[in-house]
Amino acid sequence: MNLRLVALLALAGVLAGCASVKDIRERDPVFFGSTARTAEQYTTCVDTAWQGIGTQAERHPVRNGYELIVQGSMGVDAVLTATTWKGKTDVRLSTRIARYSTALAEAANLCL
């Protein structure tokens, strides 16, 4: 009985630490900017740049743009959202862990 309780508590602890896209998106951005590129062009550039530094991302459509989502062992590690409105694309990058932000933000900045 005690072993079940310990296993249940351990599982609850692991699940509590998992971050969702919504959790990361609601964090303060570590990078933001604007570009004349479309959201599709911009996220393609960022995805290629991130692959160059060994970071794999999934691209998903959102209203008026795209999101790049970086998965980690504890859920989502980073979310980059690019939305185009009236010929301008606004970009926002939020991360779960600060150590991910520098390299990802530098690559995102180079694509502006």
C-alpha positions as CSV (number, residue, x, y, z in Angstrom):
1,M,0.0,0.0,0.0
2,N,2.8,2.5,0.9
3,L,4.5,1.7,-2.4
4,R,1.4,2.7,-4.3
5,L,1.1,5.9,-2.4
6,V,4.8,6.8,-3.1
7,A,4.4,6.0,-6.8
8,L,1.2,8.1,-7.0
9,L,2.9,11.1,-5.3
10,A,5.9,10.8,-7.6
11,L,3.7,10.7,-10.7
12,A,1.7,13.7,-9.4
13,G,5.0,15.6,-8.9
14,V,6.2,14.9,-12.4
15,L,2.9,16.0,-14.0
16,A,2.8,19.2,-11.9
17,G,6.1,20.2,-13.4
18,C,5.0,19.7,-17.1
19,A,4.4,22.9,-19.0
20,S,1.8,23.3,-21.7
21,V,1.9,25.7,-24.7
22,K,-0.6,27.9,-22.9
23,D,1.6,28.0,-19.8
24,I,4.6,29.1,-21.8
25,R,2.7,31.5,-24.0
26,E,1.4,33.3,-20.8
27,R,5.0,34.0,-19.6
28,D,6.7,37.3,-20.2
29,P,8.5,37.2,-23.6
30,V,12.2,36.9,-23.6
31,F,12.2,38.3,-27.2
32,F,9.7,40.3,-29.3
33,G,9.9,42.3,-32.5
34,S,8.3,43.0,-35.8
35,T,9.2,42.3,-39.4
36,A,7.9,42.9,-42.9
37,R,8.1,39.2,-43.7
38,T,5.0,37.1,-43.6
39,A,4.5,34.8,-40.5
40,E,5.1,31.8,-42.8
41,Q,8.4,33.2,-44.1
42,Y,9.6,34.2,-40.7
43,T,8.8,31.0,-38.9
44,T,10.5,29.0,-41.7
45,C,13.6,31.1,-41.3
46,V,13.6,30.6,-37.5
47,D,12.9,26.9,-37.7
48,T,15.9,26.5,-40.0
49,A,18.1,28.6,-37.7
50,W,17.0,26.6,-34.7
51,Q,17.7,23.3,-36.5
52,G,21.2,24.7,-37.1
53,I,21.8,25.0,-33.3
54,G,20.3,21.6,-32.6
55,T,16.8,22.6,-31.6
56,Q,13.8,20.8,-33.1
57,A,10.5,22.6,-33.3
58,E,7.0,21.8,-34.4
59,R,5.2,24.4,-36.5
60,H,1.4,24.9,-36.0
61,P,-1.0,27.3,-37.6
62,V,-2.6,29.9,-35.4
63,R,-5.0,32.7,-36.3
64,N,-3.2,35.0,-38.8
65,G,0.1,33.2,-38.4
66,Y,2.2,30.3,-36.9
67,E,3.7,29.1,-33.7
68,L,6.9,27.2,-33.3
69,I,6.8,24.9,-30.3
70,V,9.9,23.3,-28.7
71,Q,9.2,20.2,-26.7
72,G,11.3,19.2,-23.8
73,S,11.4,16.4,-21.2
74,M,9.1,18.3,-18.9
75,G,6.6,19.5,-21.5
76,V,7.0,22.6,-23.6
77,D,10.3,24.5,-23.4
78,A,9.6,27.4,-25.8
79,V,6.9,29.0,-27.9
80,L,7.5,31.5,-30.7
81,T,4.3,33.1,-32.0
82,A,4.4,35.1,-35.3
83,T,1.2,36.7,-36.5
84,T,0.7,38.9,-39.5
85,W,-1.7,41.8,-39.5
86,K,-1.9,44.6,-42.2
87,G,1.4,43.7,-43.8
88,K,3.4,43.6,-40.5
89,T,4.4,40.4,-38.5
90,D,4.6,40.6,-34.8
91,V,6.9,38.1,-33.1
92,R,6.9,36.9,-29.5
93,L,9.2,34.2,-27.9
94,S,8.6,32.9,-24.4
95,T,10.6,30.1,-22.7
96,R,10.2,27.9,-19.7
97,I,13.9,27.9,-18.8
98,A,16.1,30.9,-19.1
99,R,19.0,29.0,-20.4
100,Y,17.1,28.3,-23.6
101,S,16.3,31.9,-24.3
102,T,19.6,33.3,-25.4
103,A,20.4,31.0,-28.4
104,L,16.7,30.9,-29.5
105,A,16.3,34.7,-29.2
106,E,19.5,35.3,-31.2
107,A,18.4,33.0,-34.0
108,A,14.9,34.6,-34.0
109,N,16.4,38.1,-34.1
110,L,18.6,37.3,-37.1
111,C,15.4,36.3,-39.1
112,L,13.7,39.7,-38.6
